[in-house]
Structures are given as structure tokens and as C-alpha cells.
């Protein structure tokens, strides 16, 4: 009989070739951050979708944005819900500096000291062959 300790723990990874979100993961694989952008009215579309909800334009344009953000909110996860994610860890919600209508999630290990409005920078993490943007507090050396 196979016990839980015999099963390999694999992290959950996103589908990277989806028609609506694939461009996000293609950019991440290059070490860039990109958002879906409407070619008709110029709106950043997040969550990514084919049709702009503002002007109705069908667009699959991606725009590279600066890898900087502002901490909008966070929560510390104390109860482990997946064996690949040991607790505690902190889920952060950031607002992109270069696309202020776009907010993205990330995670940090442990319980780091955070404040609303804190500058954050992207750091790409390789998970099972997929490159994912994660966020960490900006340091003095990041500004150089």
C-alpha cells in the first residue's frame, strides 16, 4: 500500500500555453513582465482576455512593463493546504507601477515585515520548468 510519505510532492504549476494568458508566461520565460493590452483604447486588461470590456476591440497584444510594484495588501498563511507549500508563507497583492490598474499575486516565505505602499520588485522563480514572477520588498541595491 502506498502511503502519503511515498508520493512525490509536486508543486502546482499554471497552464502556460493558454490563448488568453500564454503571453504572460512567454514574457516571464524571458525574464520580463507583461500585461495584456487593448490596441483599440489602450486599456491594460487584467485578467487577460481576448475582448476588451471597455471598447469591445479584439486584441491579443502584450505590453512589457517595468518589474516594479507597490504592496497593496498581504496575508500570512498559517494552515498548510498543499504539501509543496510549507507554512508559514505570505501571499502578497501588488499593484504594478507601470500599469496601476493591474494587481498581481506572489508569495514570500515566512512572515516578513511588510507595510502597505512598500516598493516591491519582481524576482523570477523556476518551478517545474515554468518561470513565475514573484515579488519581494525592494532593497537599496535594487535602485542602483
VEXSERO-155716 format. One record per residue: residue in one letter; chain; z, y, x of N, C-alpha, C, O in turn. Coordinates in Angstrom, 3 decimals. Atoms other than C-alpha are relative to their C-alpha. Layout:
REM VEXSERO-155716
SITE / res / chain / nc3 / nc2 / nc1 / cac3 / cac2 / cac1 / cc3 / cc2 / cc1 / oc3 / oc2 / oc1
SITE / a / A / Z / Y / X / Z / Y / X / Z / Y / X / Z / Y / X $
...
***
This chain:
REM VEXSERO-155716
SITE / res / chain / nc3 / nc2 / nc1 / cac3 / cac2 / cac1 / cc3 / cc2 / cc1 / oc3 / oc2 / oc1
SITE / x / A / 0.000 / -1.179 / 0.842 / 0.000 / 0.000 / 0.000 / 0.000 / 1.244 / 0.889 / 0.737 / 1.305 / 1.873 $
SITE / x / A / 0.103 / -1.232 / -0.779 / -0.909 / 3.443 / 1.330 / 1.017 / 0.997 / -0.526 / 1.034 / 1.320 / -1.714 $
SITE / x / A / -0.989 / -1.005 / 0.376 / 1.944 / 5.928 / 1.328 / -0.518 / 1.399 / 0.288 / -1.539 / 1.569 / 0.954 $
SITE / x / A / 0.391 / -1.399 / -0.194 / 1.740 / 9.719 / 1.306 / -0.082 / 0.359 / 1.469 / -0.910 / 1.181 / 1.862 $
SITE / x / A / 0.008 / -0.310 / -1.426 / 2.513 / 9.771 / 5.033 / -1.228 / -0.554 / 0.708 / -1.518 / -0.144 / 1.832 $
SITE / x / A / 1.192 / 0.590 / -0.599 / -0.643 / 7.698 / 5.709 / -1.281 / 0.757 / -0.324 / -2.322 / 0.492 / 0.278 $
SITE / x / A / 1.177 / -0.750 / 0.413 / -3.042 / 10.126 / 4.046 / -0.142 / 1.240 / 0.886 / 0.804 / 2.010 / 1.048 $
SITE / x / A / 0.247 / -1.172 / -0.841 / -4.615 / 12.719 / 6.339 / 0.063 / 1.269 / -0.853 / -0.516 / 1.341 / -1.937 $
SITE / x / A / -0.119 / -1.269 / 0.711 / -3.721 / 16.241 / 5.287 / -1.182 / 0.882 / 0.393 / -1.344 / 1.239 / 1.559 $
SITE / x / A / 1.166 / -0.847 / -0.244 / -6.875 / 18.309 / 4.954 / 0.160 / 1.286 / -0.791 / 0.516 / 1.253 / -1.969 $
SITE / x / A / -0.095 / -1.264 / 0.719 / -6.882 / 21.994 / 4.087 / -1.115 / 0.137 / -1.035 / -2.166 / -0.496 / -0.927 $
SITE / x / A / 0.995 / -0.296 / 1.018 / -8.748 / 23.246 / 1.055 / -0.960 / 1.036 / 0.583 / -0.525 / 2.068 / 1.095 $
SITE / x / A / 0.994 / -0.946 / -0.505 / -11.994 / 24.959 / 2.067 / -0.941 / 0.399 / -1.136 / -1.195 / -0.396 / -2.041 $
SITE / x / A / 0.891 / -0.456 / 1.066 / -14.338 / 27.033 / -0.090 / -1.406 / -0.591 / 0.130 / -1.800 / -1.080 / 1.188 $
SITE / x / A / 1.421 / 0.339 / -0.009 / -17.896 / 26.163 / -1.044 / -0.709 / 1.202 / 0.619 / -0.601 / 2.314 / 0.102 $
SITE / x / A / 0.564 / -1.134 / -0.740 / -19.885 / 28.291 / 1.404 / -1.472 / 0.262 / -0.306 / -2.025 / 1.260 / 0.155 $
SITE / x / A / 1.421 / -0.183 / 0.272 / -23.416 / 27.862 / 0.061 / -0.285 / 0.356 / -1.461 / -1.400 / 0.154 / -1.943 $
SITE / x / A / 0.179 / -0.439 / 1.387 / -22.886 / 29.180 / -3.483 / -0.948 / 1.189 / -0.037 / -0.902 / 2.040 / 0.851 $
SITE / x / A / 0.996 / -1.070 / 0.091 / -25.677 / 31.511 / -4.609 / 0.656 / 1.391 / -0.090 / 0.107 / 2.360 / 0.433 $
SITE / x / A / -0.638 / -1.305 / 0.166 / -23.240 / 34.313 / -5.507 / 0.921 / 0.388 / 1.150 / 1.083 / 1.575 / 1.432 $
SITE / x / A / -0.982 / -0.323 / -1.038 / -20.728 / 34.043 / -2.647 / -0.423 / -0.409 / 1.406 / 0.275 / -0.093 / 2.369 $
SITE / x / A / 0.440 / 0.502 / -1.300 / -22.706 / 32.442 / 0.198 / -0.139 / 1.075 / 1.067 / 0.170 / 0.824 / 2.232 $
SITE / x / A / 0.173 / -1.091 / -0.970 / -23.473 / 35.792 / 1.867 / 1.306 / 0.419 / 0.644 / 1.319 / 0.824 / 1.806 $
SITE / x / A / -1.323 / -0.326 / -0.528 / -19.752 / 36.446 / 2.308 / 0.344 / -0.947 / 1.150 / 0.816 / -0.515 / 2.202 $
SITE / x / A / -0.332 / 0.998 / -1.009 / -19.321 / 33.195 / 4.253 / -1.006 / -0.004 / 1.149 / -0.640 / -0.324 / 2.280 $
SITE / x / A / 0.979 / -0.144 / -1.080 / -22.570 / 33.684 / 6.216 / 0.425 / 1.123 / 0.944 / 0.350 / 0.975 / 2.164 $
SITE / x / A / -0.472 / -1.121 / -0.822 / -21.230 / 37.045 / 7.419 / 1.243 / -0.408 / 0.784 / 1.352 / -0.098 / 1.971 $
SITE / x / A / -1.227 / 0.429 / -0.680 / -17.824 / 35.519 / 8.238 / -0.330 / -0.925 / 1.172 / 0.325 / -0.857 / 2.211 $
SITE / x / A / 0.396 / 0.902 / -1.080 / -19.550 / 32.836 / 10.337 / -0.480 / 0.793 / 1.221 / -0.378 / 0.317 / 2.352 $
SITE / x / A / 0.445 / -0.886 / -1.094 / -20.991 / 35.711 / 12.425 / 1.136 / 0.899 / 0.495 / 0.946 / 1.677 / 1.430 $
SITE / x / A / -1.118 / -0.863 / -0.378 / -17.560 / 37.369 / 12.678 / -0.081 / 1.369 / -0.642 / 0.456 / 2.342 / -0.115 $
SITE / x / A / 0.140 / -1.264 / 0.728 / -18.459 / 40.078 / 10.160 / 0.600 / -0.144 / -1.399 / 0.745 / -1.246 / -1.928 $
SITE / x / A / -0.510 / -0.046 / 1.360 / -17.011 / 41.116 / 6.832 / -1.068 / 0.659 / -0.860 / -1.563 / 1.731 / -0.515 $
SITE / x / A / 1.053 / -0.538 / 0.859 / -19.493 / 41.687 / 3.997 / 0.430 / -0.058 / -1.463 / 1.194 / -0.935 / -1.865 $
SITE / x / A / -0.251 / -0.027 / 1.440 / -19.315 / 42.603 / 0.308 / -1.343 / 0.058 / -0.725 / -2.322 / 0.584 / -0.196 $
SITE / x / A / 1.194 / -0.069 / 0.837 / -21.887 / 42.185 / -2.466 / -0.190 / 1.431 / -0.438 / 0.773 / 2.111 / -0.792 $
SITE / x / A / 0.298 / -1.408 / 0.242 / -23.617 / 45.490 / -3.125 / -1.182 / 0.108 / -0.954 / -2.179 / -0.597 / -0.796 $
SITE / x / A / 1.095 / -0.218 / 0.948 / -25.783 / 46.698 / -6.016 / -1.011 / 0.971 / 0.598 / -0.668 / 2.094 / 0.968 $
SITE / x / A / 1.062 / -0.862 / -0.509 / -29.091 / 48.089 / -4.820 / -0.412 / 1.071 / -0.998 / -1.057 / 2.049 / -0.621 $
SITE / x / A / 0.367 / -0.965 / 1.023 / -29.505 / 49.955 / -8.117 / 0.901 / 1.214 / -0.034 / 0.423 / 2.345 / 0.057 $
SITE / x / A / -0.929 / -1.126 / 0.152 / -26.364 / 52.076 / -8.434 / 0.942 / 0.181 / 1.186 / 1.706 / 1.145 / 1.231 $
SITE / x / A / -0.824 / -0.144 / -1.193 / -24.649 / 51.466 / -5.083 / 1.432 / -0.492 / -0.142 / 2.248 / -0.260 / 0.749 $
SITE / x / A / -1.357 / 0.497 / 0.220 / -21.537 / 49.808 / -6.536 / 0.240 / -1.260 / 0.822 / -0.626 / -2.131 / 0.907 $
SITE / x / A / -0.407 / 1.245 / -0.643 / -19.708 / 47.213 / -4.466 / 0.465 / -0.944 / -1.090 / 1.281 / -0.570 / -1.933 $
SITE / x / A / -0.264 / 0.962 / 1.069 / -19.495 / 44.079 / -6.616 / 0.978 / -1.058 / 0.475 / 0.637 / -1.940 / 1.264 $
SITE / x / A / -0.987 / 1.010 / -0.337 / -16.326 / 42.117 / -6.292 / 0.802 / -0.296 / -1.252 / 1.464 / 0.595 / -1.785 $
SITE / x / A / 0.469 / 1.248 / -0.538 / -16.035 / 39.437 / -7.446 / -1.531 / 0.013 / 0.060 / -2.185 / 0.589 / -0.810 $
SITE / x / A / 1.458 / -0.005 / -0.135 / -19.601 / 38.806 / -6.202 / -0.671 / -0.626 / -1.207 / -0.230 / -1.653 / -1.722 $
SITE / x / A / 0.766 / 0.532 / 1.127 / -22.113 / 38.284 / -8.978 / -1.438 / 0.467 / 0.138 / -1.734 / 1.409 / 0.874 $
SITE / x / A / 1.424 / -0.298 / -0.116 / -25.854 / 38.385 / -9.436 / -0.367 / 1.305 / -0.704 / -1.202 / 2.065 / -0.213 $
SITE / x / A / 0.356 / -1.158 / 0.819 / -25.962 / 41.102 / -12.095 / 1.101 / 1.056 / 0.069 / 2.277 / 0.741 / -0.111 $
SITE / x / A / -0.969 / -1.089 / -0.076 / -24.268 / 44.487 / -11.692 / 0.539 / 0.309 / -1.402 / -0.246 / 0.543 / -2.320 $
SITE / x / A / -0.567 / -0.301 / 1.319 / -21.847 / 45.103 / -14.589 / -0.096 / 1.478 / -0.361 / 0.143 / 1.849 / -1.510 $
SITE / x / A / 0.087 / -1.438 / 0.256 / -22.379 / 48.871 / -14.231 / -1.392 / 0.438 / -0.441 / -1.530 / 1.239 / -1.365 $
SITE / x / A / 1.351 / -0.462 / 0.334 / -26.170 / 49.237 / -14.333 / -0.936 / -1.124 / -0.432 / -2.061 / -0.857 / -0.856 $
SITE / x / A / 0.816 / 1.125 / 0.423 / -27.477 / 45.727 / -15.087 / -1.013 / -0.477 / 1.029 / -1.737 / -1.439 / 0.773 $
SITE / x / A / 0.945 / 0.372 / -1.059 / -29.503 / 45.526 / -11.845 / 0.291 / -1.417 / 0.502 / 1.448 / -1.791 / 0.691 $
SITE / x / A / -0.139 / 1.307 / -0.629 / -30.136 / 42.021 / -10.499 / -0.122 / 0.213 / 1.499 / -1.156 / 0.674 / 1.984 $
SITE / x / A / -0.005 / -0.295 / -1.419 / -29.207 / 42.198 / -6.853 / 0.777 / -1.055 / 0.760 / 1.825 / -1.513 / 0.306 $
SITE / x / A / -0.713 / 0.919 / -0.881 / -28.230 / 39.841 / -4.061 / 0.149 / 0.624 / 1.372 / 0.029 / -0.063 / 2.386 $
SITE / x / A / -0.148 / -0.728 / -1.248 / -27.677 / 42.463 / -1.401 / 1.430 / -0.114 / 0.505 / 2.378 / -0.061 / -0.279 $
SITE / x / A / -1.316 / 0.034 / -0.635 / -24.780 / 42.160 / 1.043 / 0.081 / 1.168 / 0.959 / -0.891 / 1.485 / 1.644 $
SITE / x / A / -0.233 / -1.150 / -0.869 / -23.322 / 45.111 / 2.922 / 1.147 / -0.329 / 0.952 / 2.233 / -0.714 / 0.520 $
SITE / x / A / -1.056 / 0.207 / -0.985 / -21.371 / 44.730 / 6.160 / 0.946 / 1.189 / -0.053 / 0.512 / 2.339 / -0.100 $
SITE / x / A / -1.016 / -1.051 / 0.066 / -18.116 / 46.683 / 6.049 / 0.921 / -0.101 / 1.208 / 0.986 / -1.135 / 1.873 $
SITE / x / A / -0.959 / -0.026 / -1.099 / -15.530 / 47.692 / 8.626 / 1.100 / -1.026 / -0.264 / 1.511 / -1.206 / -1.410 $
SITE / x / A / -1.004 / 1.052 / 0.183 / -12.949 / 44.947 / 9.215 / 1.430 / 0.547 / -0.069 / 2.345 / -0.014 / 0.533 $
SITE / x / A / -1.312 / -0.634 / 0.128 / -10.029 / 47.207 / 8.293 / 0.339 / 0.152 / -1.479 / -0.535 / 0.299 / -2.332 $
SITE / x / A / -0.451 / -0.078 / 1.386 / -7.938 / 47.397 / 5.160 / 1.387 / 0.619 / -0.037 / 2.008 / 0.878 / 0.993 $
SITE / x / A / -1.336 / -0.520 / 0.249 / -4.753 / 48.765 / 3.654 / 0.743 / -1.017 / -0.858 / 0.208 / -1.520 / -1.847 $
SITE / x / A / -0.786 / 0.972 / 0.760 / -1.995 / 46.480 / 2.421 / 0.308 / 0.562 / -1.380 / 0.907 / 1.630 / -1.508 $
SITE / x / A / -0.214 / -0.417 / 1.378 / -1.888 / 46.731 / -1.367 / 1.256 / -0.660 / -0.575 / 2.054 / -0.016 / -1.256 $
SITE / x / A / -1.152 / 0.738 / 0.503 / 0.681 / 44.028 / -2.157 / 0.129 / -1.303 / 0.773 / -0.770 / -1.674 / 1.529 $
SITE / x / A / -0.194 / 1.305 / -0.609 / 2.123 / 40.724 / -0.963 / 1.101 / -0.753 / -0.724 / 1.886 / -0.178 / -1.478 $
SITE / x / A / -1.083 / 0.838 / 0.502 / 4.344 / 37.825 / -1.938 / 0.261 / -1.103 / 1.011 / -0.662 / -1.575 / 1.675 $
SITE / x / A / -0.379 / 1.089 / -0.897 / 6.219 / 35.230 / 0.085 / 0.079 / -1.286 / -0.816 / 0.767 / -1.349 / -1.835 $
SITE / x / A / -0.002 / 1.302 / 0.664 / 5.589 / 31.624 / -0.933 / 1.070 / -0.859 / 0.656 / 1.022 / -1.123 / 1.858 $
SITE / x / A / -1.119 / 0.806 / -0.494 / 8.734 / 29.532 / -0.580 / -0.120 / -1.466 / -0.393 / 0.429 / -2.336 / 0.283 $
SITE / x / A / 0.146 / 1.370 / 0.497 / 7.751 / 26.416 / -2.561 / -1.356 / -0.542 / 0.446 / -2.391 / 0.017 / 0.084 $
SITE / x / A / 1.246 / 0.555 / -0.519 / 5.141 / 24.262 / -0.831 / -0.800 / -0.656 / -1.123 / -0.299 / -1.529 / -1.832 $
SITE / x / A / 0.855 / 0.555 / 1.050 / 2.230 / 23.488 / -3.155 / -1.129 / -0.853 / 0.558 / -1.806 / -1.554 / -0.194 $
SITE / x / A / 1.036 / 0.817 / -0.637 / -0.144 / 21.871 / -0.645 / 0.486 / -0.360 / 1.396 / 0.974 / 0.509 / 2.119 $
SITE / x / A / -0.542 / 0.412 / -1.298 / 0.761 / 19.835 / 2.442 / -0.643 / 0.689 / 1.203 / -0.048 / 0.707 / 2.280 $
SITE / x / A / 0.655 / -0.701 / -1.111 / -1.720 / 21.784 / 4.606 / 0.557 / 1.407 / 0.197 / 0.211 / 2.075 / 1.171 $
SITE / x / A / -0.544 / -1.351 / -0.071 / 0.238 / 24.999 / 3.962 / 1.519 / -0.045 / -0.018 / 2.135 / 0.100 / -1.073 $
SITE / x / A / -1.462 / 0.051 / -0.042 / 3.833 / 24.701 / 5.166 / 0.616 / 1.359 / -0.337 / 0.058 / 2.406 / -0.011 $
SITE / x / A / -0.696 / -1.229 / 0.389 / 6.269 / 27.253 / 3.801 / 1.061 / 0.336 / 1.035 / 1.507 / -0.538 / 1.779 $
SITE / x / A / 0.506 / -1.096 / 0.824 / 7.227 / 29.945 / 4.060 / -1.294 / 0.578 / 0.594 / -1.546 / 0.481 / 1.795 $
SITE / x / A / 1.147 / -0.787 / -0.436 / 3.987 / 31.906 / 4.219 / -0.140 / 1.169 / -0.959 / 0.393 / 1.152 / -2.068 $
SITE / x / A / 0.141 / -1.225 / 0.784 / 2.984 / 35.307 / 2.920 / -1.446 / 0.176 / -0.415 / -2.339 / 0.173 / 0.433 $
SITE / x / A / 1.330 / -0.298 / 0.529 / -0.035 / 35.934 / 0.690 / -0.115 / 1.517 / -0.095 / 0.714 / 2.175 / -0.724 $
SITE / x / A / 0.198 / -1.454 / 0.014 / -1.389 / 39.454 / 1.215 / -1.228 / 0.349 / -0.827 / -2.208 / -0.396 / -0.851 $
SITE / x / A / 1.120 / -0.574 / 0.725 / -3.671 / 41.512 / -1.011 / -0.307 / 1.322 / 0.672 / 0.534 / 2.220 / 0.709 $
SITE / x / A / 0.375 / -1.220 / -0.714 / -5.572 / 44.173 / 0.911 / -1.158 / 0.687 / -0.709 / -1.973 / 0.050 / -1.377 $
SITE / x / A / 1.094 / -0.823 / 0.533 / -7.874 / 46.988 / -0.169 / -0.843 / 0.436 / 1.186 / -0.333 / 1.057 / 2.119 $
SITE / x / A / 0.870 / -0.305 / -1.127 / -10.881 / 47.405 / 2.115 / -0.156 / 1.507 / 0.180 / -0.407 / 2.230 / -0.784 $
SITE / x / A / 0.142 / -1.433 / -0.289 / -11.028 / 50.814 / 3.822 / -1.420 / 0.479 / -0.252 / -1.626 / 1.595 / -0.729 $
SITE / x / A / 1.407 / -0.371 / 0.105 / -14.841 / 50.821 / 3.786 / -0.592 / -0.312 / -1.380 / -1.747 / 0.018 / -1.649 $
SITE / x / A / 0.432 / 0.337 / 1.359 / -15.078 / 49.541 / 0.182 / 1.249 / -0.019 / -0.879 / 1.725 / -1.091 / -1.252 $
SITE / x / A / -1.308 / -0.072 / 0.655 / -11.982 / 50.777 / -1.688 / 0.101 / -0.643 / -1.382 / 1.207 / -0.793 / -1.902 $
SITE / x / A / -0.086 / 0.703 / 1.280 / -12.901 / 49.053 / -4.950 / 0.133 / -1.506 / 0.195 / 0.256 / -2.254 / -0.775 $
SITE / x / A / -0.061 / 1.430 / -0.307 / -12.732 / 45.675 / -3.192 / 1.362 / -0.345 / 0.587 / 1.820 / 0.284 / 1.541 $
SITE / x / A / -1.265 / 0.534 / -0.514 / -9.467 / 43.787 / -2.675 / -0.198 / -1.469 / 0.331 / -0.798 / -2.221 / -0.437 $
SITE / x / A / 0.125 / 1.375 / -0.463 / -9.272 / 40.547 / -0.722 / 1.381 / -0.584 / 0.292 / 2.334 / 0.142 / 0.575 $
SITE / x / A / -1.238 / 0.714 / -0.303 / -6.570 / 37.928 / -0.202 / -0.025 / -0.565 / 1.408 / -1.087 / -0.784 / 1.989 $
SITE / x / A / -0.158 / 0.678 / -1.274 / -5.266 / 36.457 / 3.009 / 1.402 / -0.560 / 0.077 / 2.198 / -0.395 / -0.848 $
SITE / x / A / -1.367 / 0.506 / -0.150 / -2.195 / 34.731 / 4.337 / 0.475 / 0.180 / 1.437 / -0.309 / 0.186 / 2.385 $
SITE / x / A / -0.673 / -0.115 / -1.295 / 0.240 / 35.169 / 7.186 / 1.111 / -1.044 / 0.032 / 1.741 / -1.307 / -0.992 $
SITE / x / A / -1.111 / 0.948 / -0.073 / 2.706 / 32.586 / 8.447 / 1.342 / 0.721 / -0.104 / 1.478 / 1.869 / 0.320 $
SITE / x / A / -1.360 / -0.537 / 0.046 / 6.381 / 33.166 / 7.735 / 0.179 / 1.155 / -0.966 / -0.523 / 1.280 / -1.970 $
SITE / x / A / -0.364 / -1.161 / 0.825 / 7.899 / 36.329 / 6.286 / -0.077 / 1.261 / 0.855 / 0.961 / 1.834 / 1.184 $
SITE / x / A / 0.094 / -1.172 / -0.871 / 6.534 / 39.209 / 8.378 / 0.477 / 1.269 / -0.718 / 0.370 / 1.368 / -1.941 $
SITE / x / A / -0.390 / -1.268 / 0.631 / 7.923 / 42.711 / 7.782 / -1.265 / 0.785 / -0.384 / -2.093 / 1.091 / 0.474 $
SITE / x / A / 1.190 / -0.688 / 0.505 / 5.331 / 44.498 / 5.626 / 0.423 / 1.181 / -0.861 / 1.527 / 1.208 / -1.404 $
SITE / x / A / -0.215 / -1.140 / 0.894 / 5.065 / 47.802 / 3.755 / -1.312 / 0.334 / -0.697 / -2.384 / 0.220 / -0.101 $
SITE / x / A / 1.181 / -0.422 / 0.740 / 2.656 / 48.969 / 1.066 / -0.652 / 1.153 / 0.752 / 0.032 / 2.064 / 1.217 $
SITE / x / A / 0.735 / -1.045 / -0.704 / -0.048 / 51.124 / 2.639 / -0.169 / -0.255 / 1.486 / -0.802 / 0.536 / 2.185 $
SITE / x / A / 0.076 / 0.339 / -1.419 / 0.265 / 49.436 / 6.028 / -1.445 / -0.334 / 0.388 / -2.120 / -1.057 / -0.344 $
SITE / x / A / 1.344 / 0.345 / -0.464 / -3.011 / 49.271 / 8.018 / -0.081 / -1.478 / 0.391 / 0.824 / -2.015 / 1.030 $
SITE / x / A / 0.227 / 1.416 / -0.290 / -4.407 / 45.739 / 8.309 / -1.384 / -0.149 / 0.638 / -2.279 / 0.662 / 0.403 $
SITE / x / A / 1.291 / 0.306 / -0.611 / -7.241 / 44.242 / 10.362 / -0.335 / -1.460 / -0.265 / 0.547 / -2.300 / -0.443 $
SITE / x / A / 0.442 / 1.365 / 0.242 / -9.311 / 41.140 / 9.835 / 0.105 / -0.799 / 1.289 / -0.061 / -0.280 / 2.393 $
SITE / x / A / -0.026 / 0.963 / -1.095 / -8.904 / 38.121 / 12.039 / -0.598 / -1.274 / -0.575 / -0.088 / -1.806 / -1.561 $
SITE / x / A / 0.678 / 1.168 / 0.559 / -11.252 / 35.185 / 11.508 / 0.662 / -1.289 / 0.470 / 1.021 / -1.441 / 1.637 $
SITE / x / A / -0.663 / 1.281 / -0.243 / -9.779 / 31.692 / 11.271 / -1.007 / -1.117 / -0.290 / -1.687 / -1.091 / -1.316 $
SITE / x / A / 0.873 / 1.148 / 0.212 / -11.750 / 28.457 / 11.667 / 0.782 / -1.115 / -0.688 / 1.787 / -1.602 / -0.169 $
SITE / x / A / -0.649 / 1.054 / 0.787 / -10.800 / 25.894 / 9.013 / -1.053 / -1.036 / -0.375 / -1.946 / -0.765 / -1.178 $
SITE / x / A / 0.923 / 1.092 / 0.336 / -12.662 / 22.583 / 8.887 / -1.463 / 0.434 / 0.106 / -2.275 / 0.069 / -0.744 $
SITE / x / A / 1.383 / -0.437 / -0.210 / -15.851 / 24.225 / 10.232 / -0.418 / 1.215 / -0.805 / -1.579 / 1.619 / -0.747 $
SITE / x / A / 0.296 / -1.202 / 0.782 / -15.649 / 27.231 / 7.899 / 0.804 / 1.152 / 0.595 / 2.003 / 1.021 / 0.843 $
SITE / x / A / -0.688 / -1.170 / -0.535 / -14.821 / 30.672 / 9.252 / 0.462 / 0.867 / -1.175 / -0.340 / 1.297 / -2.004 $
SITE / x / A / -0.592 / -0.755 / 1.107 / -12.450 / 32.540 / 6.921 / 0.659 / 1.273 / 0.513 / 1.368 / 1.240 / 1.518 $
SITE / x / A / -0.706 / -1.219 / -0.385 / -11.310 / 36.146 / 7.143 / 1.462 / -0.083 / -0.441 / 1.761 / -0.444 / -1.580 $
SITE / x / A / -1.422 / -0.116 / 0.289 / -7.533 / 36.515 / 7.325 / 0.418 / 1.412 / 0.402 / -0.317 / 2.100 / 1.111 $
SITE / x / A / -0.453 / -1.363 / -0.261 / -5.521 / 39.709 / 7.551 / 1.325 / -0.002 / 0.730 / 2.189 / -0.839 / 0.468 $
SITE / x / A / -1.265 / -0.173 / -0.714 / -2.776 / 40.802 / 9.895 / 0.249 / 1.492 / 0.170 / -0.689 / 2.289 / 0.140 $
SITE / x / A / -0.300 / -1.420 / -0.206 / -0.956 / 44.097 / 10.449 / -0.696 / 0.534 / 1.255 / -0.744 / -0.131 / 2.290 $
SITE / x / A / 0.656 / -0.643 / -1.136 / -2.833 / 46.465 / 12.724 / 1.038 / 0.319 / 1.071 / 2.159 / 0.729 / 0.768 $
SITE / x / A / -0.856 / -0.313 / -1.137 / -1.329 / 46.904 / 16.178 / -0.601 / 1.170 / 0.756 / -1.769 / 1.509 / 0.565 $
SITE / x / A / 0.454 / -1.131 / -0.813 / -1.593 / 49.814 / 18.594 / -1.252 / -0.359 / 0.789 / -2.153 / 0.469 / 0.920 $
SITE / x / A / 1.141 / 0.415 / -0.807 / -4.060 / 47.812 / 20.722 / -1.286 / -0.122 / -0.820 / -2.374 / -0.085 / -0.244 $
SITE / x / A / 1.180 / 0.086 / 0.864 / -6.437 / 47.459 / 17.712 / -0.700 / 1.337 / -0.135 / -1.879 / 1.378 / -0.486 $
SITE / x / A / 0.562 / -1.338 / 0.182 / -7.005 / 51.227 / 17.663 / -0.783 / 0.478 / 1.205 / -1.455 / 1.508 / 1.142 $
SITE / x / A / 0.670 / -0.422 / -1.235 / -8.380 / 51.394 / 21.193 / -1.498 / -0.227 / -0.057 / -2.205 / 0.076 / 0.904 $
***
